Amino acid sequence: MEKKEPCFYKIELNNNIPRDILNVSAKKIHSKKKLKSFKKYIKDYSNLDFLDKNLVAAIITPDKDIIPEAETLSPAYVVFENYEIILKWNRSLRFALAVCTLKEKIKDEI
C-alpha cells in the first residue's frame, strides 16, 4: 500500500451518474479514471478538495446480493489504487473497505 495515498472515501452520488460507471462487484474494478472526471457525478465533491484530482479512482456501490436493502446509489465510495491492492488478497468489497478503515485507525494511533 502507498502510505500517502488513500483507500476510499464515502460519497453521495447524483442521480445522473451513468450506471456503467458503477462497480458492484469486486471481481474486476472497471471505469477507472482520474478523480476529477467524476466531479459532475459526486454531490459532495468539495469534501474531496484536499485530494490530488489526478489520482486514479473508481466508484463502488453495494452489491444488492450482499446488501439487499441497499439503494442503487447508496452507500457509495470513491476508491483508489490502495483499495485494489487489498482486493488482490481477498476479492470482497466489504473486506477491502474494512481493511482500509483499519489502516486509517492504526495510522492515527502510531
C-alpha positions in Angstrom: 0.0 0.0 0.0 1.1 3.5 -0.7 1.4 5.3 2.6 0.3 8.7 1.4 -2.4 7.6 -0.9 -6.0 7.0 0.3 -8.0 3.8 0.1 -11.5 5.2 -0.2 -13.9 7.9 0.9 -17.7 7.6 1.3 -19.5 9.9 -1.2 -23.0 10.9 -2.2 -23.8 10.4 -5.9 -26.0 12.4 -8.2 -28.9 10.6 -9.9 -27.4 11.4 -13.3 -24.4 9.1 -13.0 -24.3 6.5 -15.8 -24.8 3.1 -14.3 -22.0 1.6 -16.3 -19.5 3.7 -14.3 -20.6 2.0 -11.0 -18.8 -1.1 -9.7 -21.0 -3.5 -7.7 -18.6 -6.4 -7.8 -15.1 -7.0 -6.6 -14.3 -9.4 -9.4 -12.9 -6.6 -11.6 -13.0 -2.8 -10.9 -13.8 -1.0 -14.1 -14.3 2.6 -15.3 -11.2 3.8 -13.6 -10.4 7.4 -14.3 -8.8 10.4 -12.8 -10.8 11.6 -9.8 -11.6 14.9 -11.4 -13.5 13.1 -14.2 -16.1 12.1 -11.6 -16.8 15.6 -10.4 -20.1 16.0 -12.1 -21.5 12.8 -10.5 -20.4 13.4 -6.9 -22.8 15.6 -4.9 -20.3 16.3 -2.1 -17.2 16.6 -4.4 -16.0 19.7 -2.5 -15.4 17.4 0.5 -12.6 15.8 -1.6 -10.8 19.1 -2.3 -7.8 18.0 -0.2 -7.1 15.1 -2.6 -4.9 15.1 -5.7 -7.6 15.3 -8.5 -5.2 13.2 -10.8 -5.4 10.2 -8.6 -6.8 7.2 -10.4 -10.2 6.3 -8.9 -13.3 4.3 -9.4 -16.8 4.4 -7.8 -18.3 1.4 -6.0 -21.8 0.9 -4.8 -23.2 -2.1 -2.8 -24.0 -5.4 -4.5 -27.7 -6.0 -3.7 -27.0 -9.7 -3.5 -24.9 -8.9 -0.4 -26.8 -5.9 1.0 -30.4 -6.5 -0.1 -31.7 -3.3 1.5 -29.1 -1.1 -0.3 -30.2 1.6 -2.6 -28.7 1.6 -6.1 -26.6 4.7 -5.4 -26.1 4.5 -1.6 -23.9 3.9 0.1 -21.2 4.8 -2.5 -17.5 5.1 -2.3 -14.7 6.5 -4.4 -11.9 4.0 -4.3 -8.2 4.3 -5.2 -5.3 2.0 -6.1 -4.7 1.1 -2.4 -8.2 -0.4 -2.4 -7.4 -2.5 -5.4 -4.2 -3.8 -3.8 -6.3 -5.2 -1.0 -8.7 -6.9 -3.5 -5.7 -8.9 -4.8 -5.7 -10.6 -1.4 -9.4 -11.0 -0.9 -12.0 -10.2 -3.7 -14.6 -8.8 -1.3 -15.7 -5.2 -1.5 -16.7 -5.3 2.2 -13.3 -6.8 3.2 -11.4 -4.1 1.3 -13.4 -1.3 3.0 -12.8 -2.9 6.4 -9.0 -3.2 5.9 -8.8 0.4 4.6 -10.7 1.6 7.6 -8.4 -0.4 9.9 -5.4 1.1 8.1 -6.6 4.6 8.9 -7.3 3.7 12.6 -3.8 2.3 13.0 -2.2 5.2 11.3 -3.9 7.6 13.7 -2.6 5.6 16.7 1.1 5.3 15.7 
